[in-house]
Amino acid sequence: MRISDDERKRAVAELREASTGAYRHVDSLDVIANSIGVEVDGKFSHEVENETYAALADLIDRPTCHLVEDEDGRTACSECGCTALYLLDATYCPDCGSIIERPW
């Protein structure tokens, strides 16, 4: 599952809010699950737990890409096709958030 930078920022903000004690009367697993986009309604707790662990791993493990040449000869992200002008100097793709791996 690809997580955008906006989704990542939203999840971080909600998790930080939860860390302040804002959700004292709610099960912590439900708070974490909802913060990272896992639906909890109608599921058994072990399903929520499994999905939460997987979503946390996806949130932490940023995907990688490499630079390719598109059909117009521009440098592009191998994952999303982004052709931002500063892509050659970037660490992350500005569109999909992947870490740009370089052979050098």
C-alpha positions as CSV (number, residue, x, y, z in Angstrom):
1,M,0.0,0.0,0.0
2,R,1.4,3.4,-1.0
3,I,1.0,6.1,1.6
4,S,1.2,9.7,0.4
5,D,3.1,12.3,2.3
6,D,-0.2,14.0,3.1
7,E,-1.6,10.8,4.7
8,R,1.7,10.3,6.6
9,K,1.5,13.9,8.0
10,R,-2.2,13.5,8.9
11,A,-1.4,10.2,10.7
12,V,1.5,11.7,12.6
13,A,-0.6,14.7,13.7
14,E,-3.4,12.5,15.0
15,L,-0.9,10.2,16.8
16,R,0.7,13.2,18.4
17,E,-2.7,14.5,19.5
18,A,-3.4,11.1,21.0
19,S,-0.1,11.2,22.9
20,T,-1.4,14.3,24.8
21,G,-4.2,12.2,26.4
22,A,-6.9,13.7,24.2
23,Y,-8.5,10.2,23.9
24,R,-8.5,9.0,27.5
25,H,-11.8,7.1,27.3
26,V,-11.1,5.3,24.1
27,D,-9.3,2.0,23.6
28,S,-5.7,2.9,22.5
29,L,-5.7,0.3,19.7
30,D,-8.8,1.9,18.2
31,V,-7.2,5.4,18.5
32,I,-4.0,4.2,16.8
33,A,-5.9,2.2,14.1
34,N,-8.1,5.2,13.3
35,S,-5.1,7.5,13.2
36,I,-3.4,5.5,10.5
37,G,-6.6,4.8,8.5
38,V,-7.6,1.3,9.7
39,E,-11.4,0.9,10.0
40,V,-12.3,-0.8,13.3
41,D,-16.1,-1.0,13.2
42,G,-17.5,-4.5,12.8
43,K,-14.1,-6.2,13.1
44,F,-12.7,-8.6,15.7
45,S,-9.9,-7.1,17.8
46,H,-7.3,-9.5,16.3
47,E,-8.3,-8.3,12.8
48,V,-7.9,-4.7,13.9
49,E,-4.6,-5.5,15.5
50,N,-3.2,-7.3,12.4
51,E,-4.3,-4.5,10.1
52,T,-2.9,-1.8,12.5
53,Y,0.5,-3.5,12.6
54,A,0.6,-3.7,8.8
55,A,-0.5,-0.1,8.4
56,L,2.2,1.1,10.9
57,A,4.8,-0.8,8.9
58,D,3.6,0.8,5.7
59,L,3.7,4.2,7.4
60,I,7.3,3.8,8.6
61,D,8.7,1.9,5.6
62,R,8.8,4.6,2.9
63,P,8.8,3.1,-0.6
64,T,11.8,3.6,-2.9
65,C,12.1,4.5,-6.6
66,H,14.8,5.2,-9.0
67,L,15.1,7.8,-11.8
68,V,14.2,6.8,-15.4
69,E,13.8,8.6,-18.6
70,D,10.2,9.1,-19.8
71,E,9.0,9.0,-23.4
72,D,9.8,12.7,-23.8
73,G,13.4,12.2,-22.6
74,R,12.7,13.8,-19.2
75,T,14.0,12.4,-15.9
76,A,11.1,10.7,-14.1
77,C,10.2,8.8,-11.0
78,S,10.0,5.1,-11.7
79,E,7.0,4.7,-9.3
80,C,4.7,7.6,-10.3
81,G,6.2,9.2,-13.4
82,C,6.8,12.6,-11.7
83,T,9.0,14.8,-13.8
84,A,9.7,17.7,-11.4
85,L,12.5,19.9,-12.6
86,Y,14.5,19.4,-9.4
87,L,14.1,15.6,-9.3
88,L,17.8,15.0,-10.1
89,D,18.7,16.9,-6.9
90,A,15.9,15.5,-4.7
91,T,16.0,12.9,-2.0
92,Y,12.3,12.1,-2.2
93,C,9.9,12.2,-5.1
94,P,7.7,15.3,-4.5
95,D,4.6,13.5,-5.8
96,C,4.6,10.0,-4.3
97,G,7.1,10.5,-1.5
98,S,9.4,7.5,-2.5
99,I,13.0,7.7,-1.5
100,I,15.0,8.1,-4.7
101,E,17.7,5.4,-4.8
102,R,20.8,6.3,-6.8
103,P,23.4,4.0,-8.1
104,W,26.2,6.4,-7.2
